Amino acid sequence: MKLLFTISTILLLGINCNAQKVFSVQYANQADIKVFVVDYENQADLKVYKVKYQNQAGKNDGKWFFTEYANQADKKLFFVEYQNQADLKIFFVDYENQAGWRNKSKQHLLY
């Protein structure tokens, strides 16, 4: 029973960390998601706050940690040049409490 509890706890902790460790790739065909950074908050699907440490990354709530290597990331991103090429539009915010989804219909992209 104790082993089952330990395994389920590890699995749940792993699920909570998904999709917020990201890596920026050089080519579109390497990416899981194509992202465009908008100029204004009201144009974004997701407001993103860049955290300094990996353990601060959220659980699909807009708190992103950019990894140094692609294999450390849950999602690989390619930043596109034009808005119409993007799967997801983001806006970088200055404070952690501003992060979050504006368009929840796109939330599935980061699971």
C-alpha positions as CSV (number, residue, x, y, z in Angstrom):
1,M,0.0,0.0,0.0
2,K,2.8,2.4,0.9
3,L,4.5,1.6,-2.5
4,L,1.3,2.4,-4.3
5,F,0.9,5.7,-2.5
6,T,4.5,6.6,-3.3
7,I,4.1,5.8,-7.0
8,S,0.8,7.7,-7.3
9,T,2.3,10.7,-5.5
10,I,5.3,10.8,-8.0
11,L,2.9,10.5,-10.9
12,L,0.7,13.4,-9.6
13,L,3.7,15.6,-9.0
14,G,4.9,14.9,-12.6
15,I,1.5,15.9,-14.0
16,N,1.5,19.2,-12.1
17,C,4.8,20.3,-13.7
18,N,3.9,19.6,-17.3
19,A,4.0,22.2,-20.1
20,Q,5.5,25.1,-18.2
21,K,9.1,24.2,-18.9
22,V,9.7,25.4,-22.4
23,F,12.5,25.6,-24.9
24,S,12.8,28.0,-27.9
25,V,13.8,26.1,-31.0
26,Q,15.4,27.5,-34.2
27,Y,13.1,26.0,-36.8
28,A,9.3,25.7,-37.0
29,N,9.4,22.0,-37.8
30,Q,11.1,21.3,-34.5
31,A,8.3,23.0,-32.4
32,D,5.3,21.6,-30.6
33,I,3.7,25.1,-30.7
34,K,4.2,28.2,-32.8
35,V,4.0,31.3,-30.7
36,F,3.7,35.0,-31.5
37,V,4.4,37.8,-29.0
38,V,1.7,40.5,-29.2
39,D,2.2,44.2,-28.4
40,Y,-0.8,44.5,-26.2
41,E,-2.2,42.4,-23.3
42,N,-5.7,42.4,-24.7
43,Q,-4.5,40.7,-28.0
44,A,-3.0,37.7,-26.2
45,D,-4.4,34.2,-25.6
46,L,-2.0,33.8,-22.6
47,K,-0.2,36.3,-20.4
48,V,3.2,34.8,-19.6
49,Y,5.5,35.5,-16.7
50,K,9.1,34.2,-17.0
51,V,10.2,32.6,-13.7
52,K,13.9,32.4,-12.7
53,Y,14.0,28.9,-11.4
54,Q,12.6,25.6,-12.7
55,N,10.7,24.8,-9.5
56,Q,8.7,28.1,-9.8
57,A,7.2,27.0,-13.1
58,G,3.4,26.7,-12.9
59,K,1.0,24.1,-14.0
60,N,-0.4,25.6,-17.2
61,D,-1.0,29.0,-15.6
62,G,1.4,31.1,-17.6
63,K,4.5,30.8,-15.4
64,W,7.2,29.6,-17.8
65,F,10.7,28.5,-17.2
66,F,12.9,28.5,-20.3
67,T,15.2,25.5,-20.2
68,E,18.8,25.5,-21.5
69,Y,18.3,22.3,-23.5
70,A,15.4,20.9,-25.5
71,N,15.3,17.6,-23.7
72,Q,14.6,19.3,-20.4
73,A,11.5,21.0,-21.7
74,D,7.9,19.8,-21.7
75,K,7.1,21.9,-24.8
76,K,9.2,23.2,-27.6
77,L,8.3,26.6,-29.0
78,F,9.0,28.4,-32.2
79,F,8.5,32.2,-32.2
80,V,7.0,33.2,-35.5
81,E,7.3,36.5,-37.3
82,Y,3.6,37.0,-38.1
83,Q,0.5,36.7,-35.9
84,N,-1.4,34.6,-38.5
85,Q,1.3,31.9,-38.4
86,A,0.9,31.3,-34.6
87,D,-1.0,28.6,-32.7
88,L,-0.8,30.7,-29.6
89,K,-0.5,34.5,-29.0
90,I,1.3,35.5,-25.8
91,F,2.1,38.7,-23.9
92,F,4.9,38.9,-21.4
93,V,3.9,40.5,-18.1
94,D,6.1,42.1,-15.4
95,Y,4.5,40.5,-12.4
96,E,3.8,36.8,-11.5
97,N,0.2,37.6,-10.4
98,Q,-0.6,38.9,-13.9
99,A,0.1,35.6,-15.6
100,G,-2.8,33.5,-16.8
101,W,-5.1,32.5,-19.7
102,R,-7.3,35.1,-21.5
103,N,-8.5,32.6,-24.1
104,K,-9.1,29.2,-22.3
105,S,-10.0,27.5,-25.6
106,K,-6.2,27.4,-26.4
107,Q,-5.3,26.0,-23.0
108,H,-5.1,22.4,-24.4
109,L,-2.0,23.4,-26.4
110,L,0.2,23.3,-23.3
111,Y,-1.0,20.0,-21.8
